[in-house]
Amino acid sequence: MEFKVDRKKCVLKKLQDEDNGYVDANPAERISMVWELTKQVWAFAGIDAEQRLQRNVAKLIRPQG
């Protein structure tokens, strides 16, 4: 089986190319990036990471005395 690679969509990096992993973004943007990864990881486990808090309300009334 032979695979064709679209050279316009690939970047060739050599071992001497240095990538320190620095992302030029503010903290909110960085958290947003990590949140996308977190949602994907939870999706593998079949859990919805976007699930919100339950809105059920209960009232506890204690007897007087």
C-alpha positions as CSV (number, residue, x, y, z in Angstrom):
1,M,0.0,0.0,0.0
2,E,1.5,3.4,-1.0
3,F,0.6,6.7,0.6
4,K,0.9,10.0,-1.2
5,V,1.8,13.1,0.9
6,D,0.6,16.5,0.0
7,R,3.8,18.5,0.2
8,K,1.9,21.8,0.4
9,K,0.4,20.8,3.8
10,C,3.6,19.3,5.3
11,V,6.5,21.0,7.0
12,L,9.9,19.4,6.8
13,K,11.9,19.9,10.0
14,K,15.5,18.9,10.4
15,L,17.0,17.7,13.7
16,Q,19.0,20.9,14.1
17,D,15.8,23.0,13.9
18,E,15.1,24.1,17.5
19,D,11.5,24.2,18.8
20,N,11.3,25.2,22.4
21,G,7.5,24.8,22.5
22,Y,6.9,28.4,23.5
23,V,3.5,29.6,22.6
24,D,3.2,33.4,22.3
25,A,-0.3,33.7,23.9
26,N,-1.8,35.3,27.0
27,P,-2.9,33.1,29.9
28,A,-6.6,33.0,28.8
29,E,-5.6,31.8,25.3
30,R,-3.3,29.1,26.8
31,I,-6.1,27.8,29.1
32,S,-8.4,27.7,26.1
33,M,-5.9,25.6,24.2
34,V,-5.5,23.1,27.1
35,W,-9.3,23.0,27.5
36,E,-9.7,21.8,24.0
37,L,-7.3,18.9,24.7
38,T,-9.0,18.2,28.0
39,K,-12.4,17.8,26.2
40,Q,-10.9,15.4,23.7
41,V,-9.3,13.2,26.4
42,W,-12.6,13.0,28.3
43,A,-14.4,12.2,25.1
44,F,-12.2,9.0,24.8
45,A,-13.7,7.9,28.2
46,G,-17.2,8.7,27.0
47,I,-17.6,11.6,29.5
48,D,-19.0,15.0,28.5
49,A,-16.5,17.5,29.9
50,E,-19.0,20.3,29.2
51,Q,-21.6,18.9,31.6
52,R,-22.9,21.7,33.7
53,L,-23.8,21.7,37.4
54,Q,-27.1,20.1,38.3
55,R,-29.8,22.7,38.9
56,N,-32.0,20.6,41.3
57,V,-32.9,22.7,44.3
58,A,-33.9,21.2,47.6
59,K,-35.0,23.0,50.8
60,L,-34.1,21.6,54.2
61,I,-36.5,22.6,57.0
62,R,-35.4,21.7,60.5
63,P,-37.9,21.3,63.2
64,Q,-38.1,24.2,65.7
65,G,-37.2,23.5,69.3
